[in-house]
Amino acid sequence: FSKAGESNPRLFKKAADHIIALNTLGEFNPQELANIVWSFSKAGESNPRLFKKAADHIIALNTLGEFNPQELANIVWSFSKAG
């Protein structure tokens, strides 16, 4: 949507609500987590609860060894843009 110049806040809210309601984000791989937060930031869609859930999950991991440098860079960039 962001590249097309379109916005669909209801779609982002529905996706965020679904992700937030999950018991764990353990089923998401690092690329998927990076893509989720990057997409919200890139589209200018703020969802503090989603970002908190993602941050809490990443912080709770024993290691970030499964994340490649690009995934980590995208996640950190996304959080910097999300405010």
C-alpha positions as CSV (number, residue, x, y, z in Angstrom):
1,F,0.0,0.0,0.0
2,S,2.7,2.5,0.8
3,K,4.4,2.2,-2.6
4,A,1.0,2.6,-4.3
5,G,0.3,5.7,-2.3
6,E,-2.8,4.0,-0.8
7,S,-3.7,3.7,2.8
8,N,-5.9,1.2,4.5
9,P,-5.9,1.8,8.2
10,R,-8.6,-0.9,8.8
11,L,-6.4,-3.5,7.2
12,F,-3.5,-2.6,9.4
13,K,-5.6,-2.5,12.5
14,K,-7.1,-5.9,11.7
15,A,-3.7,-7.5,11.1
16,A,-2.3,-5.9,14.3
17,D,-5.2,-7.0,16.4
18,H,-4.8,-10.6,15.2
19,I,-1.0,-10.6,15.9
20,I,-1.5,-9.0,19.3
21,A,-4.1,-11.6,20.3
22,L,-1.6,-14.5,19.6
23,N,-0.2,-16.1,22.7
24,T,3.3,-16.0,21.3
25,L,5.1,-14.7,18.3
26,G,7.3,-17.8,18.3
27,E,5.7,-19.0,15.0
28,F,7.1,-16.0,13.2
29,N,10.6,-16.2,11.9
30,P,13.0,-13.2,12.1
31,Q,12.2,-12.1,8.5
32,E,8.5,-12.2,9.2
33,L,8.9,-10.1,12.3
34,A,11.1,-7.6,10.5
35,N,8.6,-7.4,7.6
36,I,5.7,-6.8,10.0
37,V,7.2,-3.9,11.9
38,W,8.8,-2.5,8.7
39,S,5.5,-2.5,6.9
40,F,3.7,-0.6,9.7
41,S,6.5,2.0,9.9
42,K,6.8,2.4,6.2
43,A,3.0,2.9,5.8
44,G,3.0,5.4,8.7
45,E,0.6,3.2,10.6
46,S,1.1,3.6,14.4
47,N,0.2,0.7,16.6
48,P,2.1,0.9,19.9
49,R,0.6,-2.4,21.2
50,L,1.9,-4.3,18.2
51,F,5.3,-2.8,18.5
52,K,5.4,-3.6,22.2
53,K,4.4,-7.2,21.5
54,A,7.2,-7.5,18.9
55,A,9.7,-5.8,21.2
56,D,8.8,-8.0,24.2
57,H,9.2,-11.1,22.0
58,I,12.6,-10.1,20.6
59,I,13.9,-9.0,24.0
60,A,12.8,-12.3,25.6
61,L,14.9,-14.3,23.1
62,N,18.1,-15.8,24.5
63,T,20.0,-14.7,21.5
64,L,19.5,-12.8,18.3
65,G,21.7,-15.3,16.5
66,E,18.8,-16.3,14.2
67,F,18.5,-12.7,12.9
68,N,20.7,-11.6,10.0
69,P,22.1,-8.1,9.9
70,Q,19.4,-6.9,7.5
71,E,16.6,-8.1,9.6
72,L,18.0,-6.4,12.7
73,A,18.6,-3.2,10.8
74,N,15.0,-3.2,9.5
75,I,13.6,-3.8,13.0
76,V,15.7,-1.1,14.6
77,W,14.8,1.3,11.7
78,S,11.1,0.5,12.1
79,F,11.2,1.2,15.8
80,S,13.0,4.5,15.2
81,K,10.4,5.6,12.7
82,A,7.5,4.4,14.9
83,G,8.5,6.9,17.5
